[in-house]
């Protein structure tokens, strides 16, 4: 049976979208991957740009609210920011809950190149986390 993974963030615009993209990349058909937010802010265009730089297309992703998935029995719930962890609704499930507080690249300041560099830095950290998660839980 395919395992189900939910990646949860505040606005489902950057970090959770990047993690969803990498988990789908690393796990392929081994898992169904969803992402959601405790709010929805739309998919951040810079997240799309920086993922495309690493040959992963998330341009068709949507920003979803956590309530849309309340009837799915997830195997893993991964929160990728402290705010989402604190506001994460109770899941009456057997889901293994994991947490990693990634920096929010949407809060980066500076010129466009400096902001994109912060997105790349966060993207790399999330990529490493997702690759390790895949090895730890799916090998």
C-alpha angles and dihedrals in degrees: 000000000000114000119233122223127191120196110200129197137155101265104007089232110108124357098035091044092052091047091049090052094050095043090052088048096049098038103036109174094354091087145015108233125202132174130200144162137223080235130018120236101164125253110301111241091220090056088054091048096049093046090050087055086062092046096255118124115211095158091111094053119114130213107245134189119235091239090067089070103041093114096052116099101224123199092202133023112191118190113200100190135040093238092058091046091054093045098037109130119236112270112206092211145099090255117148106231119216128179136197122165105219119188113261107244090192087071093056115123131203135065121331094268092050091050092048089050090057089050089052092049092050091043090056092049091049091046091054091047092050093047091051092045089052092051094044098048107025108041 
